[in-house]
């Protein structure tokens, strides 16, 4: 499965085929629980599994350069990630905690940590994935609910992120998560806020 995530071609097609064959739920049992699960909120227009695949597909499109010029920084950054498969896994697991009663981010973090231990991931990779799933909503929230031009906002955010590695991954996850939520939800205003938060935090 990890080798599939590292593949250079047809990633989205292969993942969809794994789902159709019932293999995704064998590899990740919790995935079977969100297949066809509706999301009753004002943001999501897809079922949880549809949204999950759209997020991963967006990541893939960004990696291979099938994005417009406004995403040039993101295209460059995603190709500098040391382990692209960790980003894809964060995309796959970030919403698997939904519908289980409780904070889906915390529940999802427990699920991905269990998965990492089963596959003998390194401590660093396990902790990174757990952190990404736990915090996958934080960058979006901070960028839209606080002043990203305020130095204190940047200080507070960098205390949470505390490493360039986490910053790069959380930015890529956040952008692609929003883009995969609702076709009308992503716009240049949200992109600019996120990018400002990312660049200011990177400098800090």
Secondary structure, DSSP 8 states (H G I E B T S, - for coil): -HHHHT-SS-HHHHHHHHHHTT-HHHHSHHHHHHTT----SSS--S-HHHHHHHHHHHHHHHHHT-S-GGGHHHHHHHTT-S-HHHHHHHHHHTTTTTTSSS-HHHHHHHHHHHHHHHTT--HHHHHHHHHHHHTTTHHHHHHHHS-TTSHHHHHHHHHHH-SHHHHHHHHHHHHHHHHTT-TTT--HHHHHHHHHHHHHHHH-
